[in-house]
Amino acid sequence: MATADARAAVRGGGYRYAVLALLIIAYTFNFLDRQILGILAGSIKKDLNLTDSQLGLMGGLAFALFYTGLGIPIAWLADRWSRTWIMTGALTIWSGFTALCGFATGFWPLFLCRMGVGVGEAGGVAPAYSLISDYFPKEQRARALAAYSFGIPVGSALGILFGGLIAASIDWRAAFIIVGLMGVALAPVFRLVVREPRRGLTDLEAGAPIPEAEPVVPPKGALGLLLRKPSFWLISLAAAASSVCGYGVSFWLPSFFERSLGMGLVDRSLFLGAITLVGGTAGVWAGGWLGDRLGGRDKRFYLLVPAAAFALALPCFIFAIGAKSLAVAFVLFLIPQGLNLAWLGPVINAIQHLVPAASRSTASACFLFVNNLIGLGLGTYYFGAVSDLLTPRFGAEALRYAIYSGLGFYLLSALLFVAAAGVIRRDWVD
């Protein structure tokens, strides 16, 4: 029988925060490499003679195909093998393919390189969710997962900032190469620092005996359990609906600022980078804090918090997209940018509690499969295709109306989260 020291080593001390910091850095590179294409889209479009629809495919479908398809088998492996080794390999692969994007000579070479980025990132998120759940106790988990999700706004902001500044100083190819090689260099550091924890240790009550072996779930156990829970489908579809806008709008905002507000590459990199960083980090943390504070009293609040956030984000985005002044646009975009990401901590925590501890990577991957296949796969392409469709009538303003047309997905998301809140308590696994 292991001693209580094993539990204390995870529950207390500074090491778990060092692990969380390194996981945040890895997730930052995940989104940096994922979102850098948005700020470089204008330069790539001119250089490679592409359409908005083609850019939308590269920003969404090219990435989502393998990212979603490989996520579940990789997560199944992560529930039975070393999560830290899987994440190290994933970081190396996605960063390497990001660097290769800088050598693309046309649509298909760049499309294939973006598929490679998706292959790598398929192993980068679900294992991290599981690691965090094994380093932080239940009462802190939504905040820890929210802190991990800082990688989304920070990585997106750095992708916008670094991509724009490097492209303006050198070219768009150098931006891909430099950013990709930085991620490759991080991989061995990650492996040396992050240790593999015992699964389910933080779920044990204080003083409870620690089992000799980690819990084991049959291969089909987690998937079968999820498929029978309506809360899983409602949560996943709600997140997917919001991600159609979340991924789509974030990808096309740099082009919107260029076409509708006349901003240059460096100016829009600084402008949008600041909005993403300030609004996004505030929203992620507020969502995690509210999730732990309210969800501890009633589990339904883990889903009602994001429902309220998306209901408020809809009118905020409408006003922001219609702003004519840069100063007014900056303030208006800060609010929905935060609301757009407030769901991460509460929802990811809820997904972790739909299955036993031994199956959390698989549960996370199943959630990410639905969320990203629909949200990421459809989002960027949808706005690009609608922009192409409306260009003959609206010209440079077509993208503004394309964004307007997709904001209704936020309302759909809010309604689905409310429905999920109605069944979450009976599906919850403590």
TAJOQUI-V452668 format. One record per residue. N is the residue number from 0. OMEGA is omega in degrees with one decimal (* if undefined). Layout:
n:N omega:OMEGA
n:N omega:OMEGA
This chain:
n:0 omega:177.5
n:1 omega:-178.1
n:2 omega:177.8
n:3 omega:177.6
n:4 omega:-180.0
n:5 omega:178.0
n:6 omega:-178.9
n:7 omega:-179.7
n:8 omega:179.0
n:9 omega:-174.2
n:10 omega:-175.3
n:11 omega:176.2
n:12 omega:-176.1
n:13 omega:-174.4
n:14 omega:-178.1
n:15 omega:177.0
n:16 omega:174.1
n:17 omega:176.1
n:18 omega:179.7
n:19 omega:179.3
n:20 omega:-178.7
n:21 omega:174.9
n:22 omega:176.7
n:23 omega:179.0
n:24 omega:178.5
n:25 omega:179.3
n:26 omega:175.1
n:27 omega:176.8
n:28 omega:177.0
n:29 omega:-177.6
n:30 omega:174.2
n:31 omega:-179.3
n:32 omega:-178.6
n:33 omega:-170.7
n:34 omega:-176.9
n:35 omega:-179.4
n:36 omega:-177.3
n:37 omega:-178.1
n:38 omega:-179.7
n:39 omega:-173.0
n:40 omega:-178.4
n:41 omega:-179.8
n:42 omega:179.8
n:43 omega:-179.7
n:44 omega:-179.9
n:45 omega:-175.4
n:46 omega:-175.9
n:47 omega:176.6
n:48 omega:-176.9
n:49 omega:174.4
n:50 omega:175.5
n:51 omega:178.6
n:52 omega:178.4
n:53 omega:176.7
n:54 omega:177.9
n:55 omega:177.0
n:56 omega:-180.0
n:57 omega:180.0
n:58 omega:-176.6
n:59 omega:-172.3
n:60 omega:-179.1
n:61 omega:179.8
n:62 omega:-170.8
n:63 omega:-175.0
n:64 omega:-177.5
n:65 omega:178.1
n:66 omega:-179.9
n:67 omega:-175.9
n:68 omega:-178.5
n:69 omega:-174.8
n:70 omega:-176.2
n:71 omega:178.0
n:72 omega:177.8
n:73 omega:178.4
n:74 omega:175.5
n:75 omega:177.3
n:76 omega:-179.3
n:77 omega:176.3
n:78 omega:-175.8
n:79 omega:-177.1
n:80 omega:-176.0
n:81 omega:177.1
n:82 omega:-178.0
n:83 omega:176.7
n:84 omega:179.2
n:85 omega:-179.8
n:86 omega:177.5
n:87 omega:177.9
n:88 omega:180.0
n:89 omega:179.5
n:90 omega:179.1
n:91 omega:-176.7
n:92 omega:-176.0
n:93 omega:178.5
n:94 omega:178.3
n:95 omega:178.7
n:96 omega:174.0
n:97 omega:177.7
n:98 omega:-179.7
n:99 omega:177.0
n:100 omega:-179.6
n:101 omega:-179.2
n:102 omega:-177.5
n:103 omega:-177.2
n:104 omega:-179.0
n:105 omega:-176.3
n:106 omega:-173.9
n:107 omega:175.0
n:108 omega:179.4
n:109 omega:177.4
n:110 omega:-178.9
n:111 omega:177.2
n:112 omega:176.8
n:113 omega:172.8
n:114 omega:177.6
n:115 omega:175.0
n:116 omega:178.1
n:117 omega:176.8
n:118 omega:-179.5
n:119 omega:-174.9
n:120 omega:175.6
n:121 omega:-179.9
n:122 omega:-172.2
n:123 omega:-170.5
n:124 omega:-177.1
n:125 omega:175.8
n:126 omega:179.3
n:127 omega:176.0
n:128 omega:-179.0
n:129 omega:177.8
n:130 omega:-179.6
n:131 omega:179.1
n:132 omega:177.8
n:133 omega:175.6
n:134 omega:-175.6
n:135 omega:179.6
n:136 omega:-173.2
n:137 omega:-175.2
n:138 omega:178.9
n:139 omega:-166.0
n:140 omega:179.7
n:141 omega:178.3
n:142 omega:178.2
n:143 omega:177.9
n:144 omega:175.2
n:145 omega:177.8
n:146 omega:175.6
n:147 omega:-178.5
n:148 omega:170.2
n:149 omega:178.8
n:150 omega:-179.3
n:151 omega:179.0
n:152 omega:-179.9
n:153 omega:179.1
n:154 omega:178.2
n:155 omega:179.9
n:156 omega:179.9
n:157 omega:176.1
n:158 omega:177.8
n:159 omega:-175.4
n:160 omega:-178.4
n:161 omega:-179.7
n:162 omega:-179.0
n:163 omega:-177.5
n:164 omega:179.3
n:165 omega:179.3
n:166 omega:179.6
n:167 omega:-178.5
n:168 omega:-178.2
n:169 omega:172.8
n:170 omega:-176.1
n:171 omega:179.6
n:172 omega:179.5
n:173 omega:179.3
n:174 omega:177.9
n:175 omega:-174.3
n:176 omega:-177.7
n:177 omega:-178.9
n:178 omega:179.7
n:179 omega:-179.3
n:180 omega:175.4
n:181 omega:178.4
n:182 omega:177.2
n:183 omega:179.8
n:184 omega:-179.5
n:185 omega:-171.4
n:186 omega:-179.9
n:187 omega:176.7
n:188 omega:178.7
n:189 omega:-176.8
n:190 omega:-178.5
n:191 omega:-173.7
n:192 omega:-170.5
n:193 omega:177.2
n:194 omega:178.9
n:195 omega:-179.6
n:196 omega:171.9
n:197 omega:-179.6
n:198 omega:174.7
n:199 omega:-175.8
n:200 omega:-177.6
n:201 omega:177.9
n:202 omega:-178.9
n:203 omega:176.7
n:204 omega:178.8
n:205 omega:179.8
n:206 omega:179.9
n:207 omega:179.0
n:208 omega:-179.7
n:209 omega:-178.7
n:210 omega:178.3
n:211 omega:-175.6
n:212 omega:176.2
n:213 omega:176.5
n:214 omega:-179.5
n:215 omega:178.6
n:216 omega:176.9
n:217 omega:-174.8
n:218 omega:-177.0
n:219 omega:-173.4
n:220 omega:-175.9
n:221 omega:-178.3
n:222 omega:178.7
n:223 omega:178.7
n:224 omega:-179.5
n:225 omega:-176.6
n:226 omega:-179.7
n:227 omega:-176.1
n:228 omega:179.6
n:229 omega:-179.6
n:230 omega:179.1
n:231 omega:-177.9
n:232 omega:179.6
n:233 omega:178.3
n:234 omega:-176.9
n:235 omega:179.8
n:236 omega:176.4
n:237 omega:178.4
n:238 omega:179.6
n:239 omega:178.6
n:240 omega:178.9
n:241 omega:-177.8
n:242 omega:173.4
n:243 omega:176.9
n:244 omega:-175.7
n:245 omega:179.4
n:246 omega:-176.1
n:247 omega:-178.8
n:248 omega:-179.2
n:249 omega:178.7
n:250 omega:-172.4
n:251 omega:179.9
n:252 omega:177.1
n:253 omega:178.1
n:254 omega:176.8
n:255 omega:179.2
n:256 omega:177.8
n:257 omega:-172.4
n:258 omega:-173.7
n:259 omega:-178.1
n:260 omega:173.4
n:261 omega:-177.6
n:262 omega:175.4
n:263 omega:-173.6
n:264 omega:-178.2
n:265 omega:-178.9
n:266 omega:-178.5
n:267 omega:174.1
n:268 omega:179.1
n:269 omega:-176.6
n:270 omega:-176.9
n:271 omega:176.8
n:272 omega:179.0
n:273 omega:178.3
n:274 omega:-177.6
n:275 omega:-177.0
n:276 omega:-175.1
n:277 omega:-178.7
n:278 omega:-176.4
n:279 omega:-179.0
n:280 omega:177.6
n:281 omega:-179.7
n:282 omega:179.4
n:283 omega:-178.0
n:284 omega:179.3
n:285 omega:178.0
n:286 omega:178.8
n:287 omega:179.4
n:288 omega:178.5
n:289 omega:179.4
n:290 omega:179.2
n:291 omega:-175.7
n:292 omega:-177.5
n:293 omega:-178.7
n:294 omega:176.2
n:295 omega:177.9
n:296 omega:-177.5
n:297 omega:-174.2
n:298 omega:179.7
n:299 omega:-177.8
n:300 omega:174.5
n:301 omega:-179.7
n:302 omega:177.7
n:303 omega:176.5
n:304 omega:176.7
n:305 omega:177.8
n:306 omega:178.8
n:307 omega:-178.9
n:308 omega:-178.6
n:309 omega:175.9
n:310 omega:177.9
n:311 omega:-177.6
n:312 omega:-176.3
n:313 omega:-179.8
n:314 omega:179.0
n:315 omega:178.9
n:316 omega:179.2
n:317 omega:178.6
n:318 omega:-177.5
n:319 omega:-179.0
n:320 omega:-179.1
n:321 omega:-177.4
n:322 omega:178.8
n:323 omega:-178.4
n:324 omega:179.2
n:325 omega:-179.9
n:326 omega:178.7
n:327 omega:179.4
n:328 omega:-179.4
n:329 omega:-178.9
n:330 omega:-177.4
n:331 omega:-179.2
n:332 omega:179.8
n:333 omega:-174.5
n:334 omega:-179.9
n:335 omega:176.4
n:336 omega:176.6
n:337 omega:179.2
n:338 omega:-178.2
n:339 omega:-176.3
n:340 omega:-177.4
n:341 omega:-177.0
n:342 omega:-165.7
n:343 omega:-178.1
n:344 omega:-178.6
n:345 omega:-175.1
n:346 omega:179.3
n:347 omega:176.6
n:348 omega:179.0
n:349 omega:178.6
n:350 omega:179.2
n:351 omega:-175.8
n:352 omega:173.6
n:353 omega:-179.0
n:354 omega:173.5
n:355 omega:-174.9
n:356 omega:-175.9
n:357 omega:-176.1
n:358 omega:-173.3
n:359 omega:177.8
n:360 omega:179.9
n:361 omega:178.3
n:362 omega:179.0
n:363 omega:-179.3
n:364 omega:176.8
n:365 omega:176.2
n:366 omega:-179.5
n:367 omega:178.2
n:368 omega:-179.3
n:369 omega:-176.4
n:370 omega:-173.5
n:371 omega:177.9
n:372 omega:179.3
n:373 omega:-173.5
n:374 omega:-179.0
n:375 omega:-178.3
n:376 omega:-177.2
n:377 omega:-169.0
n:378 omega:-175.9
n:379 omega:179.2
n:380 omega:-178.6
n:381 omega:-176.6
n:382 omega:177.2
n:383 omega:-179.6
n:384 omega:178.1
n:385 omega:176.8
n:386 omega:177.0
n:387 omega:-178.3
n:388 omega:-176.0
n:389 omega:-176.3
n:390 omega:178.8
n:391 omega:-178.8
n:392 omega:-172.0
n:393 omega:178.1
n:394 omega:-177.3
n:395 omega:-179.5
n:396 omega:-176.9
n:397 omega:-177.5
n:398 omega:177.0
n:399 omega:-178.8
n:400 omega:174.5
n:401 omega:178.5
n:402 omega:175.9
n:403 omega:-173.1
n:404 omega:-175.8
n:405 omega:-174.6
n:406 omega:176.9
n:407 omega:177.1
n:408 omega:177.1
n:409 omega:177.9
n:410 omega:177.1
n:411 omega:179.2
n:412 omega:-179.3
n:413 omega:-179.6
n:414 omega:179.5
n:415 omega:177.1
n:416 omega:176.3
n:417 omega:177.6
n:418 omega:179.0
n:419 omega:178.8
n:420 omega:-178.9
n:421 omega:-177.0
n:422 omega:-171.8
n:423 omega:-173.7
n:424 omega:-179.0
n:425 omega:-179.8
n:426 omega:-173.2
n:427 omega:176.7
n:428 omega:-179.3
n:429 omega:*
